[in-house]
């Protein structure tokens, strides 16, 4: 079980870095990743394994919810390009 917590969300789900997002592929990759790292899988593991599973699952959930929502996905794309998504201005 190893997830690179530094990778971008698109790479995590093996999707191209673009606004258009195949929701079916996103969902399939999300389910596969969650199955691999879900904390319940490591309930009898060491404290370190349990902590890592929780970190990985949290990262995957954040990535999934960001890419699933068009506005959040757009903001995230801007952040990848170093453009602040300043809604107030």
C-alpha positions, -999 to +999 in steps of 0.1 A: +000+000+000+016+032-012+001+064-025+022+094-035+006+122-015+026+147-036+011+137-069-017+157-086-052+145-084-054+138-121-024+115-120-038+097-089-068+087-110-049+082-142-068+110-159-055+136-183-050+171-168-079+189-184-112+203-174-133+177-192-133+147-169-147+112-177-168+106-146-170+069-152-132+065-153-130+088-122-155+066-103-138+033-113-103+045-103-117+059-070-134+027-061-102+007-069-080+029-049-104+030-019-106-008-020-068-009-017-063+016+011-095+017+031-087+019+068-109-012+075-084-032+055-058-024+081-078-027+113-055-053+126-023-037+112+003-017+131-004+018+142+017+030+113-002+010+088-035+023+102-023+059+102-011+056+066-043+040+055-063+069+069-040+094+053-042+077+019-080+073+021-084+110+031-062+121+002-081+099-023-115+113-010-103+149-013-090+142-048-122+125-058-145+152-045-124+179-061-124+163-095-161+153-094-173+189-090-168+211-121-162+243-101-138+226-077-120+209-107-116+243-124-102+259-093-078+229-089-066+232-125-059+269-119-039+261-088-019+235-107-009+263-131-001+287-102-031+309-109-050+319-077-087+313-079-096+345-061-134+346-062-137+379-045-121+397-075 
